[in-house]
């Protein structure tokens, strides 16, 4: 990323990037005092941060965690059709943003309940996927569906159990979901449980 640099009275370096080059989450005003912020490298730091011009609060914007599960019941995989953007109408494993105060496993189990009304027995982690272009890390667990019961949550159009050969691969919402499903099924065939790590890039339109 290329920056135009200028000195400020505080002795820090102002770093401004063209919108097309800057992949940060945008911020205009300070959440502490409501005054404008400037993107610059604070003294003692080495990366541009949003810094308040009035109260000098430094705002650290970090990647967000998405947690979810590959849920199985008697060999079939539970998938949900998204009722929200992005990727409305495409299929996904139940997953969503982690909340403060919960562990990654607790968040993944909660998302199963919210999106598919599914109570699950949590297993091991199957995949960790870096998605840097949207400032996210996706963590997916193995899980078993309790009593085979599931339904449709507020963010879901429909949910269904799919045998491996019937999974709608061409209509999956995200590359991270495809990766987690592929690795889960691969491990199941080999009767092992491994943690798979990868990075996915921006989807082509």
Secondary structure, 3 states (H helix, E strand, C coil): CCCEEEECCCCCEEEECCCCCCCCCCCCECCCCCCEEEEEECCCCCCEEEEECCCCCEECCCCEEEEEEEEEECCEEEEEEECCCCCCCCEECCEEECCCCCCHHHHHHHHHHHHHCCCEEEEEEEEEEEEHHHCEEEEEEEEEECCCCCCCCCCEEEEEEECHHHCCHHHECCHHHHHHHHHHHHHHHHCCCCCEEEECCCCCC
